[in-house]
Amino acid sequence: MLSKLKSPYWPLHLMLLPGLILVLVYSYGPMLGIVIAFQKFMPAKGVFDSKWAGLDNFRYVLELPDSSRVLWNTVIIAFLKIVIGFIVPIIVALLLNEVRKEVFKRSIQTLVYLPHFLSWIILGGILIDVLSPSSGILNQLLGWFGISPIYFLGDNSWFKPVLVITDVWKEFGFNTIVYLAALTSINPALYEAAIVDGAGRWKQTWHITMPGMLPIIVLTLTLSMGSVLNAGFDQVFNLYSPQVYESGDILDTFVYRIGLVDAQYGVATAVGLFKSIVSFVFISVSYYLAYRLANYRIF
């Protein structure tokens, strides 16, 4: 026991302590509030004195006429963001990897990475101005070609594509940098051997570059599966309006209106708990499939 206490790794363990405390306080501590999902919660009475409701909150949500529409909107928007946001960074990383001018390459990396640091509050204001049907730059350009103005943020047929495209534009730069970092770990001797064997750029990419990126690709895809019901509250909340509730209302905005606006805290917590359980199941299945199909391990 004394030899374990004198272990040289104890300082490293102590360095983890502040982060562990933060996780316990801010991530696991609030999980005690899950009990509100099974109560007719009244803020004045608190958790201990509020009336027990069992599964009534879940039944109430399922019986709402908008619940199925909100769920489908969430799944469709999140799925499109995951798929397109997964493919675009890989393509951009492969294209940038072929650039030989280092200055040009670094400049492109900076430009595509910059939107990641901007909040949706800022980008929301910019997009509202750019996509405005009366004075927006995009509609002015369309007018030059004789196309009538399009109300991108007020038309249900356009709102979903706008959400997906703008989210991919904002975030693809981050994953592009991650994939470019993975490309630097590939042994250059493999490319030299492929050239000697007569392999062209396409075969080099397919047989050397893509397998070298595979661990990072599996990791990002696995982690993204946990967001299958996370369609992006910040983005939708800053861009949507009652005109596009039909196509843009998602679980997070639904919870916001029920919980904070209508003060139905038990119902809002029930929806949030349902979302968390589904996300947990998806990410667990994705980890299992990554282990079975790609031999990927968490540690």
N, C-alpha and C positions, 0 to 999 in steps of 0.2 A: 504493500500500500504506500509506504514512504517513497519507494522508487518511482511510483506513478505520479506522486505529487511533485517530484523533482523533474518530471518530464520536460524537455525543452519546448514541447508543443503547447504548454499551458498559456504562454503569452498570446499565441495565435488564437486559441479558444476564447480568451478574454476579449480579443479584438472583435469577435463575432457577437459578443454580448449586447452592445447597444443596438445593432441591427435586429437581433432576436427579440429584444424588448419592444422595439417599434412594431415588429410583425405581430407580436402577441397583443399589443395594446390596440393597434389600428386595424388589424386583419381578423384576428380571432376573437378579441373582446366583443366587437359589435355583433358577432354571430349569436350572442345570447338573445338579441332582439328578434330572432326567428320566431320566438314564441308568440309575437304579435300577430303572425299570420293565422294563428288558431284562436284569436281572441276578437271580441268586439271592442277594440282598443279605444279607450277614452284618455286623452292626455291628462285630464284632471285627476283621474283615478290611478294612472300608472300601470305598470305591467302586472303588479301583484293583485290589484283590486279590480282590474277590468274583467268583464264577463267572458267566460269561456265559450267559444263558438264552434269548436271542432273544425270540420271541413266546410262549414257554411261559406266562408270567404272564397274558397276555391270553386264551389258550386255557383256562387254569385257571378264570378268572373266568367265561367264557362257559359252561363246563360245570357251574358251580355250580347247584344246583336253585333257589336263591333269587335268582339274578341277574336273570332276566326280571321277577320280581315287584318287586324293588327298583327297577329301571329304570322300570317302568310307574307305580309309586307316585310316583317323583320327577317324571316328566313330568306326571302328572295334577295333583298338588298344585301344582307350579310354574305350570302353565298356568292353573289356576283362580285362583291368586293374582295372576297377571299380568292376566288379563281383568277380574276383579272389582275388583282394586286399581287398574285403569286407568279403569274406568267411574265408580266411587263418587266419587273426588275431583272429577271434572268436574261431576257432578250437584251436589255440595255447594258447589263454587265458584260455579256458576250461581245456586243458591238464595241463597247469602250475598251475591252481587252485587246481588240485588233488595232486600236489607235496607237501610232508610234510617236506622234508629237506629244511630249509630256506636258507642255504648257496647255495645249488644247484639251488634253484629257483631264487635267486637274480643273480647268475652267468649267468643263461640262459637269464634272462631279460636284463642284460647288453650286452650280445653278440648279441642278436637280435635287440637291440635298437641302437647299435653303428653305423651301416651303414647309419642311418637316418641323422647323423651329417656330413657325407662326401658329398662333392659336386660331381656333375656328371663329372666335369673336372678330378677329381682324379679317380673316379670310371671308367670313360671312358678309361683312360690310363691303369688301371689295367685289365679291361675286354678285351681290345685289345691285351694285352700280354697273358692273360689266354686263350683266344679263338683263338689265332693265329693258322693258319693251319700248319705252319712249326715247330714252337717251343713252342706252347701253351701247358700248362699242361694238359688241357682236351683232346686235340687230342693225346698227348702222352699216356694218360691212355687208350683211345680208341684203340690206336695202339697195346697195349698189348693183346687186345681181337681180333686182326685181322681185325679191322674196319679201313677203309681208312680215311685219314684226311677230316674233314668237314670245309668248309669256312663259319663259322657261321655268320660273319658280312658282307659277300659278296655274300651270296646265298639268293635269294628272298623267298625261301621256309622256310628258317630258321630265317630270320631277325625278323619277327613279334613275334614268340615265344621267341626269345632272349630278345626283348624289354619288353614283358609282364613279363617274369620270373625275369629278373634283377630288374625291377621296383618294383615288389611285394617283392622281397628279400630286397630291400633297405628300403621300407616304412612300411612293415607289423609290425615291432617292435614298432612303435609309437602308432598305433591303439591297439596293444596288451596291452600296458601299460594303455591306456585309458579304455579298457574293464576290466582289472584287478582292476583298481580303482573303477569301477562300481560294481564289485563283492564284494568289501569290505563293501559296503553299505547294503548288504543283511543281514537281521536279522538271526543270527545263530540259534535262537530258531525255525525257520521254518524247518531247517534241522533236528533238534532234534525231532520235532513233526513228521516229515516224517519217521524218523527211527523207532519211536514208532509204527507208522502205518504200518510198514513193507515195506516201499519203498526202493528200491535199488538205487545204484548210478545213473543209467540211468534215472529212474523216478524222482529222486531228481534234476538232471540236467534239465530235460525237463519241470518239473512243478514248480521249484523254481528258479534255476539259470537263465534259459533263460528268464522268465518273468521279473526277476530282472534286466537283462541286456537290456531289450527291449527299454527303453527310449534312452539309448546311441546308440543302434543299429539304431533306427529310425533317430536319429540326424545325425550320420555319413553317413547313406545312403542318407538322404535328401541333405546334403551338397555336397556329391560326385556327385549328379545329375547335379550340375552346371558345372562340369568338363567334361561333355559328349563330348565336342569338344576340350578338352585340353588333347592331347595325350603325352605331355611332350617335350617341345622344347629343354630343356637342354640335356636331355638324347639322343634324336634322333640326334641332331646336333653334338654331340660328338662321335656318333657311326656310323652314316650312311655315305654313299659315293654314287657317281653316279651309281654304280653297283646295288644298292638296292633302287633307287628312285621308282621303280615300286611297291614295297611293303612297303617302309618305309617313303616315302615323305608325310608329313602331312600339315595341314593348316599353322601352325606356321613357318615351314621351307619354305613353299611356299611363305608366306608373306615376309620372310627374303630375299629370292632370288629376288623377284619382287621389293620389296621396297628399300632395301639397295644395292643390287648388280646391278640391272637393273635401279634403280632410278625412278621407276614408283610409286611414292608416293600415288597418288590418287587411283590407283588400289589396292595397298597394304592396304590402309585404308579402302576401301570398303570391302575387304575380312575380315579384323579385325572387322568391324562393323557387318557384317553378323554373324560372330562367336559369338559376344557378345549378339546379339539379340536372337539367338537360345539358348544360355546358359541361358539367362534371362528367356525365356519361360519355359525351362526344370526345372529350380530351382523353378519357381513359381508354376508349376504344381505339383512338388514333395512336396512343402510345403502344398499345398491344399490337396493332397492325404494323407499326414502324419496327417493332422488335421482331415480329415474325417474318416480315417481307424484306426489310432492309437491314436487319441485325443491329438496329439502333437501340442504345441503352441510355437511360437517364444519367447514369454515372458509371 
